Amino acid sequence: MPKPEILDPQGKAVQGALPRLGFTGVTDVRQGKRFEIELDGEVTDAVLAQVEKMAETLLSNPVIENYTVSVEQ
Amino acid sequence: MPKPEILDPQGKAVQGALPRLGFTGVTDVRQGKRFEIELDGEVTDAVLAQVEKMAETLLSNPVIENYTVSVEQ
């Protein structure tokens, strides 16, 4: 997701469109990316550390984006 | 996220780049979007139904994408 201090024009566009479509009560919208990564074998701590490294080096731009990694079996 | 039967060239590009960066063991990558929506007041069933409707009509393209809605307090 874009860091809180980073402008997010896509999110703002969505937020602007919502009232026109009849949706109210939304105070903020942020748009980011989501990656679903399928792995071979067991998710060990070492594998998870590798996925964190992927997220940091390839999947996100750490200058402007935060990321979280979560595991689904 | 793109539906399973939909081609995902961005995900495939990421998957192709991973071995070149030294990451192994990844069998599939899918790239989609994530929206963080802040709401005014309590998240009731009615509000949640409205957010589902937003996801279906504005935030996703239901022809090619699936979506899930989850609540974080």
Backbone of each chain as nested JSON, in Angstrom:
{
  "chains": [
    {"id": "A", "residues": [
      {"number": 1, "name": "MET", "atoms": {"N": [0.842, -1.191, 0.0], "CA": [0.0, 0.0, 0.0], "C": [0.88, 1.246, 0.0]}},
      {"number": 2, "name": "PRO", "atoms": {"N": [0.407, 2.351, -0.622], "CA": [1.173, 3.59, -0.553], "C": [1.302, 4.035, 0.911]}},
      {"number": 3, "name": "LYS", "atoms": {"N": [2.48, 4.551, 1.266], "CA": [2.669, 5.04, 2.637], "C": [1.699, 6.191, 2.918]}},
      {"number": 4, "name": "PRO", "atoms": {"N": [1.344, 6.382, 4.204], "CA": [0.335, 7.405, 4.534], "C": [0.694, 8.795, 4.018]}},
      {"number": 5, "name": "GLU", "atoms": {"N": [2.002, 9.129, 3.97], "CA": [2.404, 10.485, 3.556], "C": [2.485, 10.62, 2.039]}},
      {"number": 6, "name": "ILE", "atoms": {"N": [2.252, 9.528, 1.307], "CA": [2.328, 9.561, -0.153], "C": [0.938, 9.833, -0.73]}},
      {"number": 7, "name": "LEU", "atoms": {"N": [0.86, 10.761, -1.671], "CA": [-0.414, 11.022, -2.344], "C": [-0.861, 9.78, -3.093]}},
      {"number": 8, "name": "ASP", "atoms": {"N": [-2.17, 9.547, -3.149], "CA": [-2.703, 8.358, -3.819], "C": [-3.846, 8.797, -4.728]}},
      {"number": 9, "name": "PRO", "atoms": {"N": [-3.51, 9.27, -5.934], "CA": [-4.566, 9.806, -6.818], "C": [-5.619, 8.765, -7.208]}},
      {"number": 10, "name": "GLN", "atoms": {"N": [-5.218, 7.502, -7.348], "CA": [-6.21, 6.465, -7.678], "C": [-7.223, 6.294, -6.558]}},
      {"number": 11, "name": "GLY", "atoms": {"N": [-6.702, 6.253, -5.323], "CA": [-7.592, 6.15, -4.168], "C": [-8.535, 7.35, -4.08]}},
      {"number": 12, "name": "LYS", "atoms": {"N": [-7.964, 8.544, -4.321], "CA": [-8.774, 9.774, -4.268], "C": [-9.863, 9.751, -5.352]}},
      {"number": 13, "name": "ALA", "atoms": {"N": [-9.528, 9.229, -6.536], "CA": [-10.519, 9.146, -7.622], "C": [-11.668, 8.229, -7.223]}},
      {"number": 14, "name": "VAL", "atoms": {"N": [-11.327, 7.1, -6.607], "CA": [-12.363, 6.174, -6.136], "C": [-13.224, 6.858, -5.085]}},
      {"number": 15, "name": "GLN", "atoms": {"N": [-12.55, 7.531, -4.142], "CA": [-13.279, 8.21, -3.065], "C": [-14.231, 9.269, -3.635]}},
      {"number": 16, "name": "GLY", "atoms": {"N": [-13.781, 9.967, -4.689], "CA": [-14.63, 10.971, -5.32], "C": [-15.809, 10.367, -6.06]}},
      {"number": 17, "name": "ALA", "atoms": {"N": [-15.624, 9.158, -6.587], "CA": [-16.689, 8.526, -7.371], "C": [-17.787, 7.939, -6.49]}},
      {"number": 18, "name": "LEU", "atoms": {"N": [-17.434, 7.545, -5.263], "CA": [-18.393, 6.833, -4.407], "C": [-19.682, 7.622, -4.138]}},
      {"number": 19, "name": "PRO", "atoms": {"N": [-19.594, 8.901, -3.726], "CA": [-20.853, 9.632, -3.473], "C": [-21.716, 9.757, -4.734]}},
      {"number": 20, "name": "ARG", "atoms": {"N": [-21.073, 9.897, -5.878], "CA": [-21.84, 9.985, -7.131], "C": [-22.603, 8.696, -7.416]}},
      {"number": 21, "name": "LEU", "atoms": {"N": [-22.111, 7.581, -6.875], "CA": [-22.781, 6.29, -7.052], "C": [-23.714, 5.977, -5.883]}},
      {"number": 22, "name": "GLY", "atoms": {"N": [-23.849, 6.927, -4.972], "CA": [-24.796, 6.736, -3.878], "C": [-24.208, 6.126, -2.623]}},
      {"number": 23, "name": "PHE", "atoms": {"N": [-22.885, 5.963, -2.579], "CA": [-22.256, 5.4, -1.38], "C": [-21.769, 6.531, -0.482]}},
      {"number": 24, "name": "THR", "atoms": {"N": [-22.195, 6.523, 0.779], "CA": [-21.795, 7.582, 1.702], "C": [-21.059, 6.987, 2.899]}},
      {"number": 25, "name": "GLY", "atoms": {"N": [-20.467, 7.855, 3.71], "CA": [-19.839, 7.415, 4.961], "C": [-18.408, 6.949, 4.798]}},
      {"number": 26, "name": "VAL", "atoms": {"N": [-17.827, 7.1, 3.596], "CA": [-16.443, 6.688, 3.382], "C": [-15.541, 7.897, 3.59]}},
      {"number": 27, "name": "THR", "atoms": {"N": [-14.602, 7.779, 4.535], "CA": [-13.746, 8.926, 4.861], "C": [-12.397, 8.866, 4.153]}},
      {"number": 28, "name": "ASP", "atoms": {"N": [-11.957, 7.686, 3.729], "CA": [-10.687, 7.6, 3.005], "C": [-10.626, 6.308, 2.206]}},
      {"number": 29, "name": "VAL", "atoms": {"N": [-9.978, 6.392, 1.037], "CA": [-9.729, 5.195, 0.22], "C": [-8.269, 5.229, -0.214]}},
      {"number": 30, "name": "ARG", "atoms": {"N": [-7.571, 4.129, -0.024], "CA": [-6.2, 3.989, -0.528], "C": [-6.167, 2.774, -1.435]}},
      {"number": 31, "name": "GLN", "atoms": {"N": [-5.486, 2.908, -2.577], "CA": [-5.382, 1.767, -3.484], "C": [-3.948, 1.279, -3.542]}},
      {"number": 32, "name": "GLY", "atoms": {"N": [-3.779, -0.011, -3.422], "CA": [-2.456, -0.61, -3.52], "C": [-2.509, -1.901, -4.308]}},
      {"number": 33, "name": "LYS", "atoms": {"N": [-1.459, -2.694, -4.164], "CA": [-1.381, -3.962, -4.899], "C": [-1.46, -5.136, -3.95]}},
      {"number": 34, "name": "ARG", "atoms": {"N": [-1.86, -6.251, -4.506], "CA": [-1.889, -7.488, -3.731], "C": [-1.303, -8.592, -4.606]}},
      {"number": 35, "name": "PHE", "atoms": {"N": [-0.385, -9.356, -4.043], "CA": [0.202, -10.482, -4.769], "C": [-0.143, -11.772, -4.045]}},
      {"number": 36, "name": "GLU", "atoms": {"N": [-0.6, -12.768, -4.797], "CA": [-0.784, -14.103, -4.221], "C": [0.318, -14.99, -4.783]}},
      {"number": 37, "name": "ILE", "atoms": {"N": [1.14, -15.488, -3.885], "CA": [2.331, -16.241, -4.289], "C": [2.171, -17.678, -3.824]}},
      {"number": 38, "name": "GLU", "atoms": {"N": [2.248, -18.619, -4.773], "CA": [2.167, -20.031, -4.39], "C": [3.561, -20.611, -4.293]}},
      {"number": 39, "name": "LEU", "atoms": {"N": [3.778, -21.326, -3.193], "CA": [5.113, -21.852, -2.915], "C": [5.096, -23.369, -2.919]}},
      {"number": 40, "name": "ASP", "atoms": {"N": [6.226, -23.902, -3.301], "CA": [6.469, -25.338, -3.298], "C": [6.868, -25.753, -1.886]}},
      {"number": 41, "name": "GLY", "atoms": {"N": [6.173, -26.715, -1.313], "CA": [6.61, -27.256, -0.023], "C": [6.152, -26.451, 1.174]}},
      {"number": 42, "name": "GLU", "atoms": {"N": [6.745, -26.782, 2.311], "CA": [6.376, -26.244, 3.623], "C": [6.769, -24.76, 3.742]}},
      {"number": 43, "name": "VAL", "atoms": {"N": [5.949, -23.955, 4.444], "CA": [6.304, -22.555, 4.688], "C": [7.078, -22.48, 6.009]}},
      {"number": 44, "name": "THR", "atoms": {"N": [8.388, -22.607, 5.911], "CA": [9.251, -22.514, 7.098], "C": [9.614, -21.049, 7.333]}},
      {"number": 45, "name": "ASP", "atoms": {"N": [10.284, -20.782, 8.448], "CA": [10.734, -19.412, 8.73], "C": [11.689, -18.918, 7.65]}},
      {"number": 46, "name": "ALA", "atoms": {"N": [12.535, -19.824, 7.134], "CA": [13.494, -19.429, 6.093], "C": [12.757, -19.033, 4.812]}},
      {"number": 47, "name": "VAL", "atoms": {"N": [11.717, -19.817, 4.458], "CA": [10.929, -19.518, 3.258], "C": [10.209, -18.182, 3.437]}},
      {"number": 48, "name": "LEU", "atoms": {"N": [9.664, -17.971, 4.623], "CA": [8.947, -16.73, 4.902], "C": [9.894, -15.526, 4.821]}},
      {"number": 49, "name": "ALA", "atoms": {"N": [11.114, -15.718, 5.303], "CA": [12.113, -14.646, 5.227], "C": [12.422, -14.323, 3.772]}},
      {"number": 50, "name": "GLN", "atoms": {"N": [12.424, -15.375, 2.923], "CA": [12.683, -15.167, 1.501], "C": [11.529, -14.393, 0.853]}},
      {"number": 51, "name": "VAL", "atoms": {"N": [10.301, -14.712, 1.258], "CA": [9.139, -13.995, 0.706], "C": [9.16, -12.534, 1.146]}},
      {"number": 52, "name": "GLU", "atoms": {"N": [9.552, -12.276, 2.404], "CA": [9.692, -10.886, 2.882], "C": [10.7, -10.143, 2.006]}},
      {"number": 53, "name": "LYS", "atoms": {"N": [11.791, -10.825, 1.677], "CA": [12.846, -10.232, 0.85], "C": [12.306, -9.929, -0.557]}},
      {"number": 54, "name": "MET", "atoms": {"N": [11.525, -10.861, -1.109], "CA": [10.859, -10.64, -2.41], "C": [10.0, -9.384, -2.361]}},
      {"number": 55, "name": "ALA", "atoms": {"N": [9.186, -9.299, -1.292], "CA": [8.254, -8.177, -1.151], "C": [9.028, -6.869, -1.118]}},
      {"number": 56, "name": "GLU", "atoms": {"N": [10.18, -6.892, -0.427], "CA": [10.959, -5.671, -0.249], "C": [11.696, -5.281, -1.519]}},
      {"number": 57, "name": "THR", "atoms": {"N": [12.218, -6.277, -2.26], "CA": [13.11, -5.948, -3.381], "C": [12.403, -5.918, -4.726]}},
      {"number": 58, "name": "LEU", "atoms": {"N": [11.39, -6.754, -4.925], "CA": [10.763, -6.834, -6.25], "C": [9.308, -6.35, -6.259]}},
      {"number": 59, "name": "LEU", "atoms": {"N": [8.545, -6.741, -5.236], "CA": [7.094, -6.527, -5.297], "C": [6.677, -5.128, -4.845]}},
      {"number": 60, "name": "SER", "atoms": {"N": [7.45, -4.518, -3.986], "CA": [7.081, -3.166, -3.534], "C": [8.22, -2.199, -3.823]}},
      {"number": 61, "name": "ASN", "atoms": {"N": [7.893, -0.932, -3.794], "CA": [8.898, 0.13, -3.834], "C": [8.974, 0.705, -2.418]}},
      {"number": 62, "name": "PRO", "atoms": {"N": [9.988, 0.3, -1.652], "CA": [10.004, 0.666, -0.231], "C": [10.129, 2.17, 0.033]}},
      {"number": 63, "name": "VAL", "atoms": {"N": [10.449, 2.944, -0.997], "CA": [10.496, 4.404, -0.812], "C": [9.082, 4.961, -0.614]}},
      {"number": 64, "name": "ILE", "atoms": {"N": [8.121, 4.405, -1.33], "CA": [6.767, 4.974, -1.278], "C": [5.697, 3.992, -0.794]}},
      {"number": 65, "name": "GLU", "atoms": {"N": [6.08, 2.717, -0.608], "CA": [5.055, 1.723, -0.254], "C": [5.433, 0.917, 0.984]}},
      {"number": 66, "name": "ASN", "atoms": {"N": [4.422, 0.59, 1.773], "CA": [4.552, -0.392, 2.846], "C": [4.036, -1.73, 2.345]}},
      {"number": 67, "name": "TYR", "atoms": {"N": [4.489, -2.806, 2.981], "CA": [3.941, -4.117, 2.621], "C": [3.74, -4.951, 3.873]}},
      {"number": 68, "name": "THR", "atoms": {"N": [2.816, -5.895, 3.777], "CA": [2.668, -6.907, 4.812], "C": [2.64, -8.261, 4.125]}},
      {"number": 69, "name": "VAL", "atoms": {"N": [3.148, -9.272, 4.804], "CA": [3.138, -10.641, 4.276], "C": [2.274, -11.481, 5.198]}},
      {"number": 70, "name": "SER", "atoms": {"N": [1.333, -12.216, 4.644], "CA": [0.555, -13.132, 5.477], "C": [0.468, -14.481, 4.778]}},
      {"number": 71, "name": "VAL", "atoms": {"N": [0.308, -15.525, 5.581], "CA": [0.334, -16.894, 5.054], "C": [-1.062, -17.484, 5.086]}},
      {"number": 72, "name": "GLU", "atoms": {"N": [-1.49, -18.032, 3.966], "CA": [-2.737, -18.806, 3.899], "C": [-2.379, -20.212, 3.487]}},
      {"number": 73, "name": "GLN", "atoms": {"N": [-2.862, -21.192, 4.224], "CA": [-2.501, -22.594, 3.881], "C": [-3.359, -23.115, 2.73]}}
    ]},
    {"id": "B", "residues": [
      {"number": 1, "name": "MET", "atoms": {"N": [-8.732, -9.906, -7.138], "CA": [-7.718, -10.691, -7.845], "C": [-8.303, -11.198, -9.163]}},
      {"number": 2, "name": "PRO", "atoms": {"N": [-7.437, -11.348, -10.201], "CA": [-7.936, -11.93, -11.458], "C": [-8.449, -13.346, -11.204]}},
      {"number": 3, "name": "LYS", "atoms": {"N": [-9.56, -13.684, -11.857], "CA": [-10.102, -15.042, -11.7], "C": [-9.076, -16.072, -12.196]}},
      {"number": 4, "name": "PRO", "atoms": {"N": [-9.148, -17.301, -11.658], "CA": [-8.133, -18.311, -12.021], "C": [-8.034, -18.555, -13.531]}},
      {"number": 5, "name": "GLU", "atoms": {"N": [-9.157, -18.452, -14.241], "CA": [-9.127, -18.747, -15.677], "C": [-8.668, -17.555, -16.516]}},
      {"number": 6, "name": "ILE", "atoms": {"N": [-8.42, -16.414, -15.87], "CA": [-7.985, -15.209, -16.585], "C": [-6.46, -15.142, -16.601]}},
      {"number": 7, "name": "LEU", "atoms": {"N": [-5.889, -14.872, -17.781], "CA": [-4.438, -14.698, -17.881], "C": [-4.016, -13.499, -17.04]}},
      {"number": 8, "name": "ASP", "atoms": {"N": [-2.835, -13.582, -16.442], "CA": [-2.346, -12.503, -15.582], "C": [-0.901, -12.198, -15.974]}},
      {"number": 9, "name": "PRO", "atoms": {"N": [-0.708, -11.383, -17.02], "CA": [0.655, -11.139, -17.516], "C": [1.562, -10.468, -16.484]}},
      {"number": 10, "name": "GLN", "atoms": {"N": [1.001, -9.608, -15.612], "CA": [1.834, -8.973, -14.589], "C": [2.362, -10.011, -13.603]}},
      {"number": 11, "name": "GLY", "atoms": {"N": [1.455, -10.895, -13.18], "CA": [1.87, -11.968, -12.275], "C": [2.93, -12.854, -12.916]}},
      {"number": 12, "name": "LYS", "atoms": {"N": [2.725, -13.164, -14.195], "CA": [3.687, -14.022, -14.913], "C": [5.047, -13.332, -15.023]}},
      {"number": 13, "name": "ALA", "atoms": {"N": [5.041, -12.006, -15.244], "CA": [6.302, -11.256, -15.339], "C": [7.06, -11.31, -14.013]}},
      {"number": 14, "name": "VAL", "atoms": {"N": [6.315, -11.16, -12.91], "CA": [6.939, -11.255, -11.592], "C": [7.514, -12.646, -11.386]}},
      {"number": 15, "name": "GLN", "atoms": {"N": [6.704, -13.662, -11.741], "CA": [7.144, -15.047, -11.566], "C": [8.411, -15.315, -12.376]}},
      {"number": 16, "name": "GLY", "atoms": {"N": [8.496, -14.725, -13.582], "CA": [9.681, -14.906, -14.424], "C": [10.902, -14.199, -13.867]}},
      {"number": 17, "name": "ALA", "atoms": {"N": [10.674, -13.087, -13.161], "CA": [11.804, -12.308, -12.636], "C": [12.399, -12.939, -11.382]}},
      {"number": 18, "name": "LEU", "atoms": {"N": [11.588, -13.676, -10.617], "CA": [12.046, -14.183, -9.319], "C": [13.294, -15.066, -9.407]}},
      {"number": 19, "name": "PRO", "atoms": {"N": [13.326, -16.078, -10.323], "CA": [14.539, -16.908, -10.382], "C": [15.785, -16.103, -10.764]}},
      {"number": 20, "name": "ARG", "atoms": {"N": [15.606, -15.092, -11.614], "CA": [16.756, -14.257, -11.997], "C": [17.301, -13.486, -10.807]}},
      {"number": 21, "name": "LEU", "atoms": {"N": [16.453, -13.233, -9.81], "CA": [16.886, -12.528, -8.6], "C": [17.293, -13.504, -7.491]}},
      {"number": 22, "name": "GLY", "atoms": {"N": [17.293, -14.801, -7.824], "CA": [17.763, -15.781, -6.848], "C": [16.683, -16.386, -5.971]}},
      {"number": 23, "name": "PHE", "atoms": {"N": [15.408, -16.078, -6.275], "CA": [14.322, -16.643, -5.482], "C": [13.798, -17.905, -6.171]}},
      {"number": 24, "name": "THR", "atoms": {"N": [13.756, -19.007, -5.447], "CA": [13.291, -20.264, -6.035], "C": [12.092, -20.793, -5.243]}},
      {"number": 25, "name": "GLY", "atoms": {"N": [11.44, -21.825, -5.796], "CA": [10.363, -22.497, -5.069], "C": [9.0, -21.845, -5.237]}},
      {"number": 26, "name": "VAL", "atoms": {"N": [8.903, -20.813, -6.088], "CA": [7.615, -20.162, -6.322], "C": [6.934, -20.804, -7.519]}},
      {"number": 27, "name": "THR", "atoms": {"N": [5.738, -21.353, -7.324], "CA": [5.058, -22.062, -8.412], "C": [4.035, -21.187, -9.141]}},
      {"number": 28, "name": "ASP", "atoms": {"N": [3.541, -20.136, -8.488], "CA": [2.596, -19.251, -9.182], "C": [2.557, -17.887, -8.498]}},
      {"number": 29, "name": "VAL", "atoms": {"N": [2.375, -16.842, -9.313], "CA": [2.191, -15.488, -8.784], "C": [0.992, -14.875, -9.499]}},
      {"number": 30, "name": "ARG", "atoms": {"N": [0.076, -14.302, -8.732], "CA": [-1.052, -13.553, -9.303], "C": [-1.015, -12.154, -8.716]}},
      {"number": 31, "name": "GLN", "atoms": {"N": [-1.231, -11.168, -9.58], "CA": [-1.242, -9.791, -9.092], "C": [-2.643, -9.208, -9.195]}},
      {"number": 32, "name": "GLY", "atoms": {"N": [-3.076, -8.584, -8.128], "CA": [-4.383, -7.93, -8.126], "C": [-4.314, -6.611, -7.382]}},
      {"number": 33, "name": "LYS", "atoms": {"N": [-5.481, -6.106, -7.025], "CA": [-5.549, -4.814, -6.349], "C": [-6.028, -4.993, -4.923]}},
      {"number": 34, "name": "ARG", "atoms": {"N": [-5.688, -4.002, -4.108], "CA": [-6.153, -3.995, -2.731], "C": [-6.601, -2.58, -2.407]}},
      {"number": 35, "name": "PHE", "atoms": {"N": [-7.777, -2.458, -1.823], "CA": [-8.29, -1.148, -1.418], "C": [-8.456, -1.133, 0.096]}},
      {"number": 36, "name": "GLU", "atoms": {"N": [-7.984, -0.077, 0.726], "CA": [-8.254, 0.127, 2.152], "C": [-9.244, 1.272, 2.257]}},
      {"number": 37, "name": "ILE", "atoms": {"N": [-10.41, 0.964, 2.8], "CA": [-11.52, 1.917, 2.849], "C": [-11.797, 2.272, 4.296]}},
      {"number": 38, "name": "GLU", "atoms": {"N": [-11.73, 3.553, 4.606], "CA": [-12.055, 3.98, 5.968], "C": [-13.483, 4.47, 6.027]}},
      {"number": 39, "name": "LEU", "atoms": {"N": [-14.189, 3.985, 7.055], "CA": [-15.612, 4.284, 7.164], "C": [-15.891, 5.084, 8.416]}},
      {"number": 40, "name": "ASP", "atoms": {"N": [-16.893, 5.905, 8.314], "CA": [-17.394, 6.707, 9.411], "C": [-18.315, 5.841, 10.26]}},
      {"number": 41, "name": "GLY", "atoms": {"N": [-18.04, 5.725, 11.543], "CA": [-18.971, 5.043, 12.436], "C": [-18.806, 3.54, 12.472]}},
      {"number": 42, "name": "GLU", "atoms": {"N": [-19.794, 2.894, 13.048], "CA": [-19.788, 1.457, 13.322], "C": [-19.917, 0.643, 12.025]}},
      {"number": 43, "name": "VAL", "atoms": {"N": [-19.24, -0.505, 11.966], "CA": [-19.385, -1.392, 10.802], "C": [-20.523, -2.378, 11.072]}},
      {"number": 44, "name": "THR", "atoms": {"N": [-21.719, -1.989, 10.688], "CA": [-22.886, -2.864, 10.866], "C": [-23.024, -3.756, 9.634]}},
      {"number": 45, "name": "ASP", "atoms": {"N": [-23.965, -4.7, 9.696], "CA": [-24.219, -5.57, 8.548], "C": [-24.636, -4.768, 7.326]}},
      {"number": 46, "name": "ALA", "atoms": {"N": [-25.416, -3.69, 7.557], "CA": [-25.887, -2.854, 6.451], "C": [-24.698, -2.145, 5.782]}},
      {"number": 47, "name": "VAL", "atoms": {"N": [-23.773, -1.633, 6.622], "CA": [-22.584, -0.949, 6.09], "C": [-21.732, -1.94, 5.3]}},
      {"number": 48, "name": "LEU", "atoms": {"N": [-21.577, -3.137, 5.846], "CA": [-20.77, -4.16, 5.195], "C": [-21.384, -4.548, 3.851]}},
      {"number": 49, "name": "ALA", "atoms": {"N": [-22.718, -4.618, 3.822], "CA": [-23.409, -4.935, 2.566], "C": [-23.146, -3.836, 1.535]}},
      {"number": 50, "name": "GLN", "atoms": {"N": [-23.069, -2.575, 2.023], "CA": [-22.801, -1.464, 1.12], "C": [-21.368, -1.557, 0.552]}},
      {"number": 51, "name": "VAL", "atoms": {"N": [-20.431, -1.961, 1.414], "CA": [-19.039, -2.101, 0.967], "C": [-18.929, -3.238, -0.06]}},
      {"number": 52, "name": "GLU", "atoms": {"N": [-19.659, -4.328, 0.176], "CA": [-19.694, -5.439, -0.797], "C": [-20.181, -4.938, -2.153]}},
      {"number": 53, "name": "LYS", "atoms": {"N": [-21.2, -4.101, -2.1], "CA": [-21.786, -3.526, -3.316], "C": [-20.764, -2.624, -4.032]}},
      {"number": 54, "name": "MET", "atoms": {"N": [-20.034, -1.807, -3.243], "CA": [-18.947, -0.986, -3.805], "C": [-17.931, -1.86, -4.525]}},
      {"number": 55, "name": "ALA", "atoms": {"N": [-17.513, -2.94, -3.841], "CA": [-16.49, -3.834, -4.396], "C": [-16.972, -4.414, -5.711]}},
      {"number": 56, "name": "GLU", "atoms": {"N": [-18.262, -4.742, -5.75], "CA": [-18.811, -5.39, -6.939], "C": [-18.992, -4.412, -8.085]}},
      {"number": 57, "name": "THR", "atoms": {"N": [-19.423, -3.167, -7.775], "CA": [-19.81, -2.256, -8.849], "C": [-18.708, -1.292, -9.258]}},
      {"number": 58, "name": "LEU", "atoms": {"N": [-17.86, -0.871, -8.306], "CA": [-16.852, 0.139, -8.645], "C": [-15.427, -0.387, -8.564]}},
      {"number": 59, "name": "LEU", "atoms": {"N": [-15.135, -1.169, -7.512], "CA": [-13.733, -1.5, -7.244], "C": [-13.234, -2.683, -8.048]}},
      {"number": 60, "name": "SER", "atoms": {"N": [-14.12, -3.593, -8.428], "CA": [-13.668, -4.748, -9.209], "C": [-14.444, -4.811, -10.518]}},
      {"number": 61, "name": "ASN", "atoms": {"N": [-13.89, -5.557, -11.44], "CA": [-14.605, -5.902, -12.667], "C": [-15.044, -7.357, -12.525]}},
      {"number": 62, "name": "PRO", "atoms": {"N": [-16.321, -7.585, -12.186], "CA": [-16.739, -8.956, -11.849], "C": [-16.66, -9.948, -13.017]}},
      {"number": 63, "name": "VAL", "atoms": {"N": [-16.463, -9.456, -14.216], "CA": [-16.29, -10.37, -15.351], "C": [-14.953, -11.101, -15.249]}},
      {"number": 64, "name": "ILE", "atoms": {"N": [-13.927, -10.386, -14.806], "CA": [-12.583, -10.995, -14.786], "C": [-11.948, -11.077, -13.403]}},
      {"number": 65, "name": "GLU", "atoms": {"N": [-12.6, -10.485, -12.397], "CA": [-11.974, -10.441, -11.07], "C": [-12.887, -10.971, -9.974]}},
      {"number": 66, "name": "ASN", "atoms": {"N": [-12.277, -11.637, -9.007], "CA": [-12.944, -11.978, -7.754], "C": [-12.562, -10.953, -6.7]}},
      {"number": 67, "name": "TYR", "atoms": {"N": [-13.399, -10.811, -5.67], "CA": [-13.016, -9.932, -4.569], "C": [-13.417, -10.547, -3.241]}},
      {"number": 68, "name": "THR", "atoms": {"N": [-12.707, -10.146, -2.204], "CA": [-13.106, -10.486, -0.847], "C": [-13.095, -9.191, -0.039]}},
      {"number": 69, "name": "VAL", "atoms": {"N": [-13.988, -9.12, 0.943], "CA": [-14.061, -7.963, 1.831], "C": [-13.731, -8.448, 3.235]}},
      {"number": 70, "name": "SER", "atoms": {"N": [-12.815, -7.778, 3.894], "CA": [-12.544, -8.122, 5.29], "C": [-12.49, -6.848, 6.123]}},
      {"number": 71, "name": "VAL", "atoms": {"N": [-12.807, -6.986, 7.409], "CA": [-12.91, -5.824, 8.289], "C": [-11.737, -5.811, 9.261]}},
      {"number": 72, "name": "GLU", "atoms": {"N": [-11.085, -4.659, 9.354], "CA": [-10.05, -4.44, 10.372], "C": [-10.507, -3.287, 11.242]}},
      {"number": 73, "name": "GLN", "atoms": {"N": [-10.502, -3.471, 12.549], "CA": [-10.981, -2.382, 13.438], "C": [-9.902, -1.328, 13.623]}}
    ]}
  ]
}
